[in-house]
Amino acid sequence: MRKNKTKVSKGFTLIETLISVVLIILVFAIGMPVSVNFYKSFILQSATETAFNSLKKARLDSQIGNLDSGFGVYFDNNNHRFIYFKGQSYASRDQNYDQVYDVPQFISFSGSSEFGFQKITGKPNTDGEVFMTNGLSTNSLKVEANGKISFQKNIAIVGSE
């Protein structure tokens, strides 16, 4: 009597392996741009909130007369950072009290570059607005003449394409 031996295949065929690799590549190709955009949006939001809080801190420190001085925030687009400073202006500041906040190079600033606040009154030396963008969306920080500081996210810039 003869026994039929059937060969049982263990493992994957070349076709199954190639299909799996192609599917994995497709998932990464679709998911990567979404992940990068989410990351850029998250970083912009975080940087804008930090700048907003720095402006509020500068105004408050000026109002309470901390270190018998006014304080302010300077937005340095060339070096991708903003600086909380002690003094009436960035040019005449006391550099020993600088607090530097670096931002990634894909974030840029436009509009007003400096906001200083007067000691005791907390009123700004100048009012204005600074825009922070990551190439996908733009957030705005506005300082009004009365000292009010506001934050608006995902704004449309007039005249942009």
Biotite code that builds the C-alpha atoms (Angstrom):
import biotite.structure as struc

atoms = struc.array([
    struc.Atom([0.000, 0.000, 0.000], chain_id="A", res_id=1, res_name="MET", atom_name="CA", element="C"),
    struc.Atom([1.237, 3.436, -0.912], chain_id="A", res_id=2, res_name="ARG", atom_name="CA", element="C"),
    struc.Atom([0.964, 6.477, 1.295], chain_id="A", res_id=3, res_name="LYS", atom_name="CA", element="C"),
    struc.Atom([0.375, 9.825, -0.320], chain_id="A", res_id=4, res_name="ASN", atom_name="CA", element="C"),
    struc.Atom([2.544, 12.427, 1.212], chain_id="A", res_id=5, res_name="LYS", atom_name="CA", element="C"),
    struc.Atom([1.180, 15.912, 0.857], chain_id="A", res_id=6, res_name="THR", atom_name="CA", element="C"),
    struc.Atom([3.523, 18.737, 1.425], chain_id="A", res_id=7, res_name="LYS", atom_name="CA", element="C"),
    struc.Atom([2.177, 21.375, 3.819], chain_id="A", res_id=8, res_name="VAL", atom_name="CA", element="C"),
    struc.Atom([3.489, 24.836, 3.063], chain_id="A", res_id=9, res_name="SER", atom_name="CA", element="C"),
    struc.Atom([4.692, 26.847, 6.032], chain_id="A", res_id=10, res_name="LYS", atom_name="CA", element="C"),
    struc.Atom([5.447, 30.536, 5.573], chain_id="A", res_id=11, res_name="GLY", atom_name="CA", element="C"),
    struc.Atom([4.524, 33.227, 3.086], chain_id="A", res_id=12, res_name="PHE", atom_name="CA", element="C"),
    struc.Atom([4.813, 33.251, -0.650], chain_id="A", res_id=13, res_name="THR", atom_name="CA", element="C"),
    struc.Atom([6.703, 35.965, -2.458], chain_id="A", res_id=14, res_name="LEU", atom_name="CA", element="C"),
    struc.Atom([3.438, 37.505, -3.707], chain_id="A", res_id=15, res_name="ILE", atom_name="CA", element="C"),
    struc.Atom([1.986, 37.713, -0.160], chain_id="A", res_id=16, res_name="GLU", atom_name="CA", element="C"),
    struc.Atom([5.155, 39.358, 1.107], chain_id="A", res_id=17, res_name="THR", atom_name="CA", element="C"),
    struc.Atom([5.218, 41.908, -1.723], chain_id="A", res_id=18, res_name="LEU", atom_name="CA", element="C"),
    struc.Atom([1.539, 42.788, -1.180], chain_id="A", res_id=19, res_name="ILE", atom_name="CA", element="C"),
    struc.Atom([2.213, 43.319, 2.534], chain_id="A", res_id=20, res_name="SER", atom_name="CA", element="C"),
    struc.Atom([5.195, 45.562, 1.830], chain_id="A", res_id=21, res_name="VAL", atom_name="CA", element="C"),
    struc.Atom([3.217, 47.625, -0.712], chain_id="A", res_id=22, res_name="VAL", atom_name="CA", element="C"),
    struc.Atom([0.348, 48.087, 1.786], chain_id="A", res_id=23, res_name="LEU", atom_name="CA", element="C"),
    struc.Atom([2.728, 49.241, 4.504], chain_id="A", res_id=24, res_name="ILE", atom_name="CA", element="C"),
    struc.Atom([4.354, 51.730, 2.129], chain_id="A", res_id=25, res_name="ILE", atom_name="CA", element="C"),
    struc.Atom([0.926, 53.080, 1.128], chain_id="A", res_id=26, res_name="LEU", atom_name="CA", element="C"),
    struc.Atom([-0.106, 53.577, 4.756], chain_id="A", res_id=27, res_name="VAL", atom_name="CA", element="C"),
    struc.Atom([3.098, 55.525, 5.460], chain_id="A", res_id=28, res_name="PHE", atom_name="CA", element="C"),
    struc.Atom([2.795, 57.554, 2.247], chain_id="A", res_id=29, res_name="ALA", atom_name="CA", element="C"),
    struc.Atom([-0.733, 58.640, 3.150], chain_id="A", res_id=30, res_name="ILE", atom_name="CA", element="C"),
    struc.Atom([-0.131, 59.121, 6.881], chain_id="A", res_id=31, res_name="GLY", atom_name="CA", element="C"),
    struc.Atom([3.169, 60.986, 6.781], chain_id="A", res_id=32, res_name="MET", atom_name="CA", element="C"),
    struc.Atom([1.942, 64.334, 5.336], chain_id="A", res_id=33, res_name="PRO", atom_name="CA", element="C"),
    struc.Atom([-0.984, 64.338, 7.765], chain_id="A", res_id=34, res_name="VAL", atom_name="CA", element="C"),
    struc.Atom([1.379, 63.710, 10.666], chain_id="A", res_id=35, res_name="SER", atom_name="CA", element="C"),
    struc.Atom([3.788, 66.467, 9.588], chain_id="A", res_id=36, res_name="VAL", atom_name="CA", element="C"),
    struc.Atom([0.937, 68.991, 9.213], chain_id="A", res_id=37, res_name="ASN", atom_name="CA", element="C"),
    struc.Atom([-0.449, 68.032, 12.620], chain_id="A", res_id=38, res_name="PHE", atom_name="CA", element="C"),
    struc.Atom([3.008, 68.443, 14.163], chain_id="A", res_id=39, res_name="TYR", atom_name="CA", element="C"),
    struc.Atom([3.485, 71.889, 12.568], chain_id="A", res_id=40, res_name="LYS", atom_name="CA", element="C"),
    struc.Atom([0.040, 73.012, 13.766], chain_id="A", res_id=41, res_name="SER", atom_name="CA", element="C"),
    struc.Atom([0.723, 71.765, 17.283], chain_id="A", res_id=42, res_name="PHE", atom_name="CA", element="C"),
    struc.Atom([4.102, 73.538, 17.442], chain_id="A", res_id=43, res_name="ILE", atom_name="CA", element="C"),
    struc.Atom([2.604, 76.805, 16.124], chain_id="A", res_id=44, res_name="LEU", atom_name="CA", element="C"),
    struc.Atom([-0.167, 76.641, 18.723], chain_id="A", res_id=45, res_name="GLN", atom_name="CA", element="C"),
    struc.Atom([2.324, 75.951, 21.496], chain_id="A", res_id=46, res_name="SER", atom_name="CA", element="C"),
    struc.Atom([4.695, 78.754, 20.430], chain_id="A", res_id=47, res_name="ALA", atom_name="CA", element="C"),
    struc.Atom([1.821, 81.243, 20.133], chain_id="A", res_id=48, res_name="THR", atom_name="CA", element="C"),
    struc.Atom([0.521, 80.367, 23.600], chain_id="A", res_id=49, res_name="GLU", atom_name="CA", element="C"),
    struc.Atom([4.022, 80.753, 25.053], chain_id="A", res_id=50, res_name="THR", atom_name="CA", element="C"),
    struc.Atom([4.424, 84.165, 23.367], chain_id="A", res_id=51, res_name="ALA", atom_name="CA", element="C"),
    struc.Atom([0.946, 85.192, 24.601], chain_id="A", res_id=52, res_name="PHE", atom_name="CA", element="C"),
    struc.Atom([1.861, 84.212, 28.171], chain_id="A", res_id=53, res_name="ASN", atom_name="CA", element="C"),
    struc.Atom([5.195, 86.056, 27.872], chain_id="A", res_id=54, res_name="SER", atom_name="CA", element="C"),
    struc.Atom([3.357, 89.226, 26.828], chain_id="A", res_id=55, res_name="LEU", atom_name="CA", element="C"),
    struc.Atom([0.967, 88.872, 29.767], chain_id="A", res_id=56, res_name="LYS", atom_name="CA", element="C"),
    struc.Atom([3.889, 88.277, 32.141], chain_id="A", res_id=57, res_name="LYS", atom_name="CA", element="C"),
    struc.Atom([5.735, 91.342, 30.802], chain_id="A", res_id=58, res_name="ALA", atom_name="CA", element="C"),
    struc.Atom([2.648, 93.506, 31.335], chain_id="A", res_id=59, res_name="ARG", atom_name="CA", element="C"),
    struc.Atom([2.053, 92.122, 34.843], chain_id="A", res_id=60, res_name="LEU", atom_name="CA", element="C"),
    struc.Atom([5.702, 92.451, 35.906], chain_id="A", res_id=61, res_name="ASP", atom_name="CA", element="C"),
    struc.Atom([5.619, 96.056, 34.666], chain_id="A", res_id=62, res_name="SER", atom_name="CA", element="C"),
    struc.Atom([2.389, 96.810, 36.555], chain_id="A", res_id=63, res_name="GLN", atom_name="CA", element="C"),
    struc.Atom([3.666, 95.496, 39.865], chain_id="A", res_id=64, res_name="ILE", atom_name="CA", element="C"),
    struc.Atom([6.981, 97.315, 39.405], chain_id="A", res_id=65, res_name="GLY", atom_name="CA", element="C"),
    struc.Atom([8.986, 94.090, 39.544], chain_id="A", res_id=66, res_name="ASN", atom_name="CA", element="C"),
    struc.Atom([12.717, 94.960, 39.778], chain_id="A", res_id=67, res_name="LEU", atom_name="CA", element="C"),
    struc.Atom([11.656, 98.627, 39.525], chain_id="A", res_id=68, res_name="ASP", atom_name="CA", element="C"),
    struc.Atom([11.385, 98.364, 35.743], chain_id="A", res_id=69, res_name="SER", atom_name="CA", element="C"),
    struc.Atom([9.184, 97.888, 32.741], chain_id="A", res_id=70, res_name="GLY", atom_name="CA", element="C"),
    struc.Atom([9.299, 94.657, 30.735], chain_id="A", res_id=71, res_name="PHE", atom_name="CA", element="C"),
    struc.Atom([8.586, 93.589, 27.194], chain_id="A", res_id=72, res_name="GLY", atom_name="CA", element="C"),
    struc.Atom([8.796, 90.955, 24.476], chain_id="A", res_id=73, res_name="VAL", atom_name="CA", element="C"),
    struc.Atom([10.844, 91.176, 21.280], chain_id="A", res_id=74, res_name="TYR", atom_name="CA", element="C"),
    struc.Atom([10.079, 88.954, 18.255], chain_id="A", res_id=75, res_name="PHE", atom_name="CA", element="C"),
    struc.Atom([13.282, 88.119, 16.349], chain_id="A", res_id=76, res_name="ASP", atom_name="CA", element="C"),
    struc.Atom([12.282, 86.575, 13.017], chain_id="A", res_id=77, res_name="ASN", atom_name="CA", element="C"),
    struc.Atom([15.874, 86.340, 11.744], chain_id="A", res_id=78, res_name="ASN", atom_name="CA", element="C"),
    struc.Atom([16.920, 84.030, 14.597], chain_id="A", res_id=79, res_name="ASN", atom_name="CA", element="C"),
    struc.Atom([13.536, 82.277, 15.018], chain_id="A", res_id=80, res_name="HIS", atom_name="CA", element="C"),
    struc.Atom([12.959, 83.277, 18.625], chain_id="A", res_id=81, res_name="ARG", atom_name="CA", element="C"),
    struc.Atom([11.248, 85.736, 20.901], chain_id="A", res_id=82, res_name="PHE", atom_name="CA", element="C"),
    struc.Atom([12.774, 87.292, 23.987], chain_id="A", res_id=83, res_name="ILE", atom_name="CA", element="C"),
    struc.Atom([11.163, 88.395, 27.238], chain_id="A", res_id=84, res_name="TYR", atom_name="CA", element="C"),
    struc.Atom([13.282, 91.335, 28.439], chain_id="A", res_id=85, res_name="PHE", atom_name="CA", element="C"),
    struc.Atom([13.668, 93.776, 31.345], chain_id="A", res_id=86, res_name="LYS", atom_name="CA", element="C"),
    struc.Atom([13.710, 97.430, 30.308], chain_id="A", res_id=87, res_name="GLY", atom_name="CA", element="C"),
    struc.Atom([11.700, 100.018, 28.424], chain_id="A", res_id=88, res_name="GLN", atom_name="CA", element="C"),
    struc.Atom([12.913, 98.771, 25.054], chain_id="A", res_id=89, res_name="SER", atom_name="CA", element="C"),
    struc.Atom([14.784, 95.826, 23.617], chain_id="A", res_id=90, res_name="TYR", atom_name="CA", element="C"),
    struc.Atom([17.696, 98.056, 22.593], chain_id="A", res_id=91, res_name="ALA", atom_name="CA", element="C"),
    struc.Atom([18.170, 99.405, 26.140], chain_id="A", res_id=92, res_name="SER", atom_name="CA", element="C"),
    struc.Atom([17.319, 96.201, 28.012], chain_id="A", res_id=93, res_name="ARG", atom_name="CA", element="C"),
    struc.Atom([19.250, 94.549, 30.835], chain_id="A", res_id=94, res_name="ASP", atom_name="CA", element="C"),
    struc.Atom([20.487, 91.389, 29.083], chain_id="A", res_id=95, res_name="GLN", atom_name="CA", element="C"),
    struc.Atom([20.996, 89.589, 32.410], chain_id="A", res_id=96, res_name="ASN", atom_name="CA", element="C"),
    struc.Atom([17.215, 89.148, 32.635], chain_id="A", res_id=97, res_name="TYR", atom_name="CA", element="C"),
    struc.Atom([16.569, 87.960, 29.060], chain_id="A", res_id=98, res_name="ASP", atom_name="CA", element="C"),
    struc.Atom([14.446, 84.846, 28.685], chain_id="A", res_id=99, res_name="GLN", atom_name="CA", element="C"),
    struc.Atom([14.908, 83.457, 25.177], chain_id="A", res_id=100, res_name="VAL", atom_name="CA", element="C"),
    struc.Atom([12.298, 81.196, 23.577], chain_id="A", res_id=101, res_name="TYR", atom_name="CA", element="C"),
    struc.Atom([13.507, 79.499, 20.402], chain_id="A", res_id=102, res_name="ASP", atom_name="CA", element="C"),
    struc.Atom([10.966, 78.356, 17.816], chain_id="A", res_id=103, res_name="VAL", atom_name="CA", element="C"),
    struc.Atom([11.492, 75.950, 14.890], chain_id="A", res_id=104, res_name="PRO", atom_name="CA", element="C"),
    struc.Atom([12.635, 77.473, 11.603], chain_id="A", res_id=105, res_name="GLN", atom_name="CA", element="C"),
    struc.Atom([9.299, 76.742, 9.925], chain_id="A", res_id=106, res_name="PHE", atom_name="CA", element="C"),
    struc.Atom([7.647, 79.339, 12.199], chain_id="A", res_id=107, res_name="ILE", atom_name="CA", element="C"),
    struc.Atom([8.046, 82.966, 11.158], chain_id="A", res_id=108, res_name="SER", atom_name="CA", element="C"),
    struc.Atom([6.964, 86.309, 12.630], chain_id="A", res_id=109, res_name="PHE", atom_name="CA", element="C"),
    struc.Atom([5.593, 89.369, 10.870], chain_id="A", res_id=110, res_name="SER", atom_name="CA", element="C"),
    struc.Atom([3.956, 92.610, 11.944], chain_id="A", res_id=111, res_name="GLY", atom_name="CA", element="C"),
    struc.Atom([5.123, 94.381, 15.109], chain_id="A", res_id=112, res_name="SER", atom_name="CA", element="C"),
    struc.Atom([8.411, 93.088, 16.453], chain_id="A", res_id=113, res_name="SER", atom_name="CA", element="C"),
    struc.Atom([8.521, 94.643, 19.925], chain_id="A", res_id=114, res_name="GLU", atom_name="CA", element="C"),
    struc.Atom([6.099, 95.305, 22.759], chain_id="A", res_id=115, res_name="PHE", atom_name="CA", element="C"),
    struc.Atom([7.342, 97.073, 25.881], chain_id="A", res_id=116, res_name="GLY", atom_name="CA", element="C"),
    struc.Atom([5.135, 97.904, 28.869], chain_id="A", res_id=117, res_name="PHE", atom_name="CA", element="C"),
    struc.Atom([5.424, 100.938, 31.148], chain_id="A", res_id=118, res_name="GLN", atom_name="CA", element="C"),
    struc.Atom([6.221, 100.486, 34.806], chain_id="A", res_id=119, res_name="LYS", atom_name="CA", element="C"),
    struc.Atom([3.142, 100.737, 37.099], chain_id="A", res_id=120, res_name="ILE", atom_name="CA", element="C"),
    struc.Atom([0.558, 101.551, 34.393], chain_id="A", res_id=121, res_name="THR", atom_name="CA", element="C"),
    struc.Atom([1.315, 98.455, 32.289], chain_id="A", res_id=122, res_name="GLY", atom_name="CA", element="C"),
    struc.Atom([0.405, 100.369, 29.157], chain_id="A", res_id=123, res_name="LYS", atom_name="CA", element="C"),
    struc.Atom([2.317, 99.381, 26.033], chain_id="A", res_id=124, res_name="PRO", atom_name="CA", element="C"),
    struc.Atom([4.884, 101.700, 24.489], chain_id="A", res_id=125, res_name="ASN", atom_name="CA", element="C"),
    struc.Atom([3.270, 100.850, 21.150], chain_id="A", res_id=126, res_name="THR", atom_name="CA", element="C"),
    struc.Atom([0.173, 98.927, 20.217], chain_id="A", res_id=127, res_name="ASP", atom_name="CA", element="C"),
    struc.Atom([0.129, 96.518, 17.326], chain_id="A", res_id=128, res_name="GLY", atom_name="CA", element="C"),
    struc.Atom([-0.131, 92.958, 16.178], chain_id="A", res_id=129, res_name="GLU", atom_name="CA", element="C"),
    struc.Atom([2.368, 90.174, 15.564], chain_id="A", res_id=130, res_name="VAL", atom_name="CA", element="C"),
    struc.Atom([1.551, 87.257, 13.263], chain_id="A", res_id=131, res_name="PHE", atom_name="CA", element="C"),
    struc.Atom([3.057, 83.813, 13.735], chain_id="A", res_id=132, res_name="MET", atom_name="CA", element="C"),
    struc.Atom([2.810, 81.403, 10.811], chain_id="A", res_id=133, res_name="THR", atom_name="CA", element="C"),
    struc.Atom([3.975, 77.883, 10.024], chain_id="A", res_id=134, res_name="ASN", atom_name="CA", element="C"),
    struc.Atom([3.249, 78.040, 6.291], chain_id="A", res_id=135, res_name="GLY", atom_name="CA", element="C"),
    struc.Atom([-0.115, 76.303, 6.777], chain_id="A", res_id=136, res_name="LEU", atom_name="CA", element="C"),
    struc.Atom([-1.925, 78.573, 9.228], chain_id="A", res_id=137, res_name="SER", atom_name="CA", element="C"),
    struc.Atom([-1.391, 81.895, 10.982], chain_id="A", res_id=138, res_name="THR", atom_name="CA", element="C"),
    struc.Atom([-2.031, 82.978, 14.564], chain_id="A", res_id=139, res_name="ASN", atom_name="CA", element="C"),
    struc.Atom([-2.226, 86.558, 15.766], chain_id="A", res_id=140, res_name="SER", atom_name="CA", element="C"),
    struc.Atom([-1.217, 88.274, 19.003], chain_id="A", res_id=141, res_name="LEU", atom_name="CA", element="C"),
    struc.Atom([-2.621, 91.767, 19.421], chain_id="A", res_id=142, res_name="LYS", atom_name="CA", element="C"),
    struc.Atom([-1.621, 94.389, 21.995], chain_id="A", res_id=143, res_name="VAL", atom_name="CA", element="C"),
    struc.Atom([-4.055, 97.296, 22.267], chain_id="A", res_id=144, res_name="GLU", atom_name="CA", element="C"),
    struc.Atom([-3.267, 100.837, 23.459], chain_id="A", res_id=145, res_name="ALA", atom_name="CA", element="C"),
    struc.Atom([-5.041, 100.171, 26.786], chain_id="A", res_id=146, res_name="ASN", atom_name="CA", element="C"),
    struc.Atom([-2.792, 97.141, 27.438], chain_id="A", res_id=147, res_name="GLY", atom_name="CA", element="C"),
    struc.Atom([-5.273, 94.432, 26.521], chain_id="A", res_id=148, res_name="LYS", atom_name="CA", element="C"),
    struc.Atom([-3.576, 91.408, 24.946], chain_id="A", res_id=149, res_name="ILE", atom_name="CA", element="C"),
    struc.Atom([-5.552, 89.042, 22.726], chain_id="A", res_id=150, res_name="SER", atom_name="CA", element="C"),
    struc.Atom([-4.800, 85.841, 20.875], chain_id="A", res_id=151, res_name="PHE", atom_name="CA", element="C"),
    struc.Atom([-6.513, 84.653, 17.718], chain_id="A", res_id=152, res_name="GLN", atom_name="CA", element="C"),
    struc.Atom([-5.687, 81.434, 15.896], chain_id="A", res_id=153, res_name="LYS", atom_name="CA", element="C"),
    struc.Atom([-6.093, 80.341, 12.283], chain_id="A", res_id=154, res_name="ASN", atom_name="CA", element="C"),
    struc.Atom([-6.676, 83.806, 10.895], chain_id="A", res_id=155, res_name="ILE", atom_name="CA", element="C"),
    struc.Atom([-6.852, 84.745, 7.242], chain_id="A", res_id=156, res_name="ALA", atom_name="CA", element="C"),
    struc.Atom([-4.255, 87.289, 6.136], chain_id="A", res_id=157, res_name="ILE", atom_name="CA", element="C"),
    struc.Atom([-5.796, 89.852, 3.773], chain_id="A", res_id=158, res_name="VAL", atom_name="CA", element="C"),
    struc.Atom([-4.010, 89.978, 0.445], chain_id="A", res_id=159, res_name="GLY", atom_name="CA", element="C"),
    struc.Atom([-2.470, 86.516, 0.721], chain_id="A", res_id=160, res_name="SER", atom_name="CA", element="C"),
    struc.Atom([-3.097, 83.826, -1.821], chain_id="A", res_id=161, res_name="GLU", atom_name="CA", element="C"),
])
